[in-house]
Amino acid sequence: MTFRKINVVILLLIAVAFLIIVHRNLISLNDFLRSVSSDSHHMGLQPIDFLIEAPQSFEVARTGEEVPVVITAAGERLGALIAAMNSIYSNTKSNVVFHIVTMNDTVDHLKNWLSKTGLKDVKYRIVQFDPQVLEGKIRRNPVESEPLKPLTFARFFLPTFVPDGKKAIYLDDDVIVQGDIQELYNTKLKTGHAVAFSDDCDSASLKGLVRGAGNQYNYIGFLDYKKDSIRKLGMKATTCSFNPGVFVANLTEWKRQNITKQLEKWMELNVAEDLYSQTLAGSITTPPLLIVFYKKHSSIDPMWHVRHLGSTGAGNRYSSRFVKAAKLLHWNGHYKPWGRTSSYTDIWDKWYIPDPTGKFHPVRKHTEDK
């Protein structure tokens, strides 16, 4: 029994000695790691907890089929373009490429805004629009107080902005996209159709607007049916119009049908004969599109063009749930979301990125009343 007790004691002593050695080694290892961490920090290396966070802020390169989006950039409303681009880019993982159509005096300001903000990684191409292409094609109304805006007609020359593209999306700058732009791009166009619009009569946003609107959303609201050139076309005056502020284009078909030349023809004819209606719509860009694409256009999902948010009383016509569900919101009309009296400015503000140069400022009641 005594011999066994001695063996047990010896084993216990060996175990204690082993634990002491391990403990000392751990202390030495800990001191070594602290020293390495301190030295690494001084050499410019980041601590390990920073590296764990890094992938969350890393912008993965977007590859795959390009989704061309053509949008104009007018100097006096450049903030609109920025908000629209930010909403599009933030709500998709697709390979979006913006083709920004602008004038000479806006290029430097635009590049500065894009390069110094969260949009610095966005793919874009700036195309300068030459207003000379409109010479002899626009009838100037002496009663109209607002100056002519050449960029309004940029959509007529769409293929020139995406020369190698087969398909493209055109958007006005006063929009906010809440859905994945890839979904709009995937819109199926019927054989022989060069574009897809959202018809006014089918628009989900017009359910409460059509009442009392008269002929504002029919062809007769845009064209003068008293003129022979219009009557001879055989177009029904009660045909639903469409808003060309959002559309998907088959550029191959556009070029095959020589759509740009057709539009220019009707622009020139209007200069000579005054074919557009001046009583209701008062638009100078929509009429030639209505003529050229009469019963020859496909349709986009109405929720991809919820419009008239810039009209009087728009804030009382839509529920917050409906506005939230919309894929694309369009502030067409007099009241813009960067202005003082527009509806749903909170949605637009969410996507607006302040101008680093300080030249553009949204107008808000609380800023004016100070």
Secondary structure, 3 states (H helix, E strand, C coil): CHHHHHHHHHHHHHHHHHHHHHHHHHHHHHHHHHHHHHHHHHCCCCCHHHHHHHHHHCCCCCCCCEEEEEEEECHHHHHHHHHHHHHHHHCCCCEEEEEEEECHHHHHHHHHHHHCCCCCCCEEEEEECCHHHHCCCCCCCCCCCCCCCHHHHHHHHHHHHCCCCCEEEEECCCEEECCCHHHHHCCCCCCCCCEEECEHHHCHHHCCCCCCCCCCCEHHHCECCCCHHHHCCCCCCCCECECCCEEEEEHHHHHHCCHHHHHHHHHHHHHHHCCECCCCCCCCCHHHHHHHCCCCCEECCHHHCECCCCCCCHHHCCCHHHHHHCCEEECCCCCCCCCCCCCCHHHHHHHCCCCCCCCCCCCCHHHHCC
